[in-house]
Amino acid sequence: MMHDWGWGWGGGMFLGPLFMIVGPVLLIGLLMLLTTWLTGRREGSVRVRSAREILDERFAKGEIQYKEYEERRTALGA
């Protein structure tokens, strides 16, 4: 008498390799998700710049003059 624990003939032959593939795939996926969550990095996420950073960049590029830069910087409360 064979002890197949209710899987029927050869059930372990088909499910064994399946679990050997699915197990590591789930483990790798879980590790990737955990790493992404811990580092706070999201694919395609963009860092939002502050108004002061944008103003500084515009002044550095020469898009605005010093007087306008100072006025806007003061208005921002910097």
C-alpha positions in Angstrom: 0.0 0.0 0.0 1.4 3.4 -1.0 1.1 6.4 1.2 0.5 9.4 -1.1 -1.5 11.4 1.5 -4.5 11.9 -0.8 -2.7 13.5 -3.7 -3.4 10.5 -6.0 -0.8 8.8 -8.1 2.1 10.9 -8.9 0.7 14.1 -7.4 4.0 14.8 -5.7 5.8 14.4 -8.9 4.1 17.4 -10.4 3.7 19.6 -7.4 7.3 19.2 -6.1 9.0 21.0 -9.0 6.2 23.6 -9.0 6.9 24.5 -5.4 10.7 24.4 -6.0 10.1 27.2 -8.6 7.3 29.2 -7.0 9.0 29.3 -3.5 12.2 31.1 -4.6 10.3 33.4 -6.9 8.0 34.5 -4.1 11.0 34.9 -1.8 12.8 37.1 -4.3 9.7 39.2 -4.9 9.2 39.7 -1.2 12.8 40.7 -0.8 12.5 43.2 -3.6 9.3 44.7 -2.2 10.8 44.9 1.3 14.0 46.6 -0.1 11.9 49.1 -2.1 9.7 49.9 0.9 12.7 50.3 3.3 14.7 52.6 1.0 11.6 54.7 0.1 12.5 54.6 -3.6 9.8 54.1 -6.1 10.2 53.5 -9.8 9.4 56.6 -11.6 9.1 58.7 -8.5 10.3 62.3 -8.9 11.7 64.4 -6.0 9.6 67.6 -5.6 11.8 70.7 -5.5 11.1 73.5 -3.2 10.2 77.0 -4.4 13.6 78.3 -3.2 15.4 75.6 -5.2 13.5 76.6 -8.3 14.2 80.3 -7.7 17.9 79.6 -7.2 18.1 77.6 -10.4 16.3 80.3 -12.4 18.8 82.9 -11.1 21.7 80.6 -11.8 20.5 80.1 -15.4 20.2 83.9 -15.9 16.4 83.7 -16.4 15.9 86.4 -13.7 18.0 89.4 -12.6 19.4 89.9 -9.1 16.8 92.5 -8.1 13.9 90.2 -9.0 15.7 87.2 -7.3 16.1 89.2 -4.0 12.4 90.3 -4.1 11.1 86.8 -4.7 13.5 85.3 -2.1 12.3 87.8 0.5 8.7 87.0 -0.5 9.4 83.3 0.2 10.6 84.2 3.6 14.2 82.9 3.1 
